[in-house]
């Protein structure tokens, strides 16, 4: 069974979910493709894809799972050292972590009335795993999935009242395989587990992280 998922989901969410799948279905082998490309399914490089946008291709069948809240957060070590912002404008005086080529975060700040340039971000990367690990290591304030931050004892929410967008989660598969019993079983399992994760009751709640 080949599952394609975004980098963050593939690295931080799926390993514990697939461990539980293995306990229930020991005969199902799992391969994970860490990729943001919907083309994985069209090329048949994956049986199931977990996507943060609804696939528009007619050959694919997509099922909405949930919306994952996003939040501003930072390592407690960083906040203890630099202080905690009390309002959005305070963020301009902090070390910020953001994307390198993408201007998505800059546009988000502009909506809060905080105009920033690319140089305002002391740490920049387009790799989502590197970005999250940079936040955890205390490089500054960044953005991440709420359940992922909640499960991490190193992390603390910043400006909890900040109105951030949610991250939609979709399960997609090729129309030709949707009736396959084994693929259907894994898709249903992923659906329930991802809903639990989004609600804060999913993978990792009992882990050391």
C-alpha positions in Angstrom: 0.0 0.0 0.0 1.6 3.2 -1.1 0.5 6.4 0.6 1.5 9.9 -0.5 1.3 12.8 2.0 2.7 16.2 2.7 6.1 16.4 4.3 4.8 17.3 7.7 2.1 14.7 7.8 4.4 12.0 6.4 7.1 12.7 9.0 5.1 13.6 12.2 1.6 12.1 11.8 1.6 9.0 9.7 4.3 6.9 11.5 2.2 6.4 14.6 -1.0 5.9 12.5 0.6 3.3 10.3 1.9 1.5 13.5 -1.7 1.2 14.7 -2.7 0.1 11.2 0.0 -2.6 11.3 -1.4 -3.9 14.6 -4.8 -4.3 13.2 -3.8 -5.3 9.6 -0.4 -7.0 9.9 -0.7 -8.3 6.3 -0.8 -4.8 4.8 2.6 -3.4 3.8 3.0 0.4 3.8 5.1 2.7 1.7 5.1 6.4 2.4 5.8 9.0 -0.2 6.6 12.5 1.3 5.4 14.7 -1.5 3.0 17.6 -2.1 2.3 16.6 -5.7 -1.2 15.5 -6.6 0.4 13.9 -9.7 1.4 10.9 -7.5 -2.0 9.5 -8.0 -2.4 10.3 -11.7 0.9 8.5 -12.4 -0.2 5.7 -10.1 2.8 6.3 -7.9 0.5 6.1 -4.9 -2.7 4.3 -4.0 -3.9 6.9 -1.6 -2.9 10.6 -1.2 -3.5 12.9 1.8 -3.7 16.4 0.5 -4.2 19.9 1.9 -6.1 21.0 -1.2 -9.0 19.3 -3.0 -7.7 17.5 -6.1 -9.5 18.9 -9.2 -8.7 16.1 -11.6 -11.7 14.1 -12.8 -9.8 10.8 -12.5 -9.5 11.2 -8.8 -12.1 10.7 -6.0 -11.6 13.0 -3.0 -13.1 12.8 0.5 -12.9 15.7 2.9 -11.5 14.6 6.3 -11.3 17.7 8.4 -9.9 21.2 8.8 -6.7 21.4 10.9 -6.3 24.7 12.8 -3.1 26.6 12.4 -1.4 28.6 15.2 1.6 30.9 15.8 4.0 29.2 18.1 7.5 29.1 19.4 9.8 27.1 21.6 9.4 27.9 25.2 13.2 28.4 25.4 12.9 31.2 22.8 10.0 32.9 24.5 11.8 32.7 27.9 14.7 34.4 26.3 13.0 37.0 24.1 9.6 37.6 25.8 6.1 36.8 24.7 4.3 39.0 22.2 1.0 40.5 23.5 -0.4 41.7 20.2 0.2 41.1 16.5 2.3 44.2 16.1 4.8 42.9 18.6 5.8 40.1 16.2 7.7 42.7 14.1 10.2 42.9 17.0 10.8 39.1 17.1 12.8 36.6 15.2 10.4 35.1 12.7 10.5 31.9 10.8 9.0 31.7 7.3 9.2 30.5 3.8 12.0 31.3 1.4 10.4 31.7 -2.0 6.8 31.6 -1.1 5.2 34.9 0.0 2.2 33.2 1.7 3.2 34.1 5.3 4.0 37.7 4.3 0.5 38.1 2.8 -0.9 36.7 6.0 0.9 39.2 8.1 -0.4 42.0 5.9 -3.9 40.9 6.6 -3.2 41.5 10.3 -1.9 45.0 9.6 1.7 44.0 10.1 3.6 44.8 6.8 6.8 42.7 6.5 9.4 42.1 3.9 11.2 38.8 3.2 14.2 40.1 5.2 12.0 40.3 8.4 12.3 36.5 8.6 15.6 35.6 10.2 15.2 31.9 9.3 13.7 31.0 5.9 13.1 27.6 4.3 10.5 26.1 1.9 10.9 22.7 3.4 8.1 22.3 6.0 10.0 19.8 8.1 13.1 22.0 8.4 10.8 24.9 9.2 9.0 23.1 12.0 12.3 21.8 13.5 13.7 25.4 13.3 10.7 26.5 15.5 11.2 23.7 17.9 14.9 24.5 18.2 14.2 28.1 19.3 15.1 30.0 16.1 12.0 32.2 16.5 8.2 32.4 16.1 6.7 30.4 13.3 3.4 28.7 12.3 2.3 25.1 12.6 -0.6 22.7 12.9 -2.4 23.1 16.2 -2.5 19.4 17.2 1.2 19.0 16.3 2.1 22.0 18.6 -0.2 20.7 21.4 1.6 17.3 21.4 5.1 18.9 21.7 6.2 19.8 25.3 8.8 22.1 23.9 6.3 24.4 22.2 4.0 27.2 23.3 1.2 29.0 21.5 1.8 32.7 20.7 -1.2 35.1 20.4 -3.9 32.4 20.8 -6.5 34.8 19.6 -4.9 35.3 16.2 -7.4 34.5 13.4 -5.4 32.1 11.3 -6.7 30.0 8.4 -7.4 26.3 8.8 -5.7 23.6 6.8 -8.2 21.4 4.9 -7.3 17.7 4.7 -8.5 15.5 1.9 -8.1 11.8 1.2 -7.8 11.1 -2.5 -7.5 8.0 -4.7 -7.8 7.1 -8.3 -11.3 6.2 -9.4 -10.1 2.8 -10.8 -9.0 1.6 -7.3 -11.7 3.0 -5.0 -13.6 -0.4 -5.0 -10.4 -2.3 -4.0 -11.2 -3.8 -0.6 -7.7 -3.4 0.8 -7.3 0.2 -0.4 -10.8 1.0 0.9 -9.9 -0.4 4.3 -6.7 1.7 4.6 -8.5 4.8 3.4 -11.3 4.4 6.0 -8.6 3.8 8.7 -6.7 6.9 7.7 -9.9 9.0 7.6 -10.7 8.1 11.2 -7.2 8.5 12.5 -6.7 11.9 10.8 -9.9 13.2 12.3 -8.7 12.1 15.8 -5.3 13.8 15.2 -7.0 17.0 14.1 -9.2 16.9 17.3 -6.1 16.6 19.4 -6.8 13.0 20.3 -4.7 11.4 17.6 -1.2 10.0 17.2 1.4 11.0 19.7 -0.8 11.9 22.7 1.0 9.3 24.8 4.4 9.7 23.2 7.4 11.3 24.8 7.1 14.2 22.3 
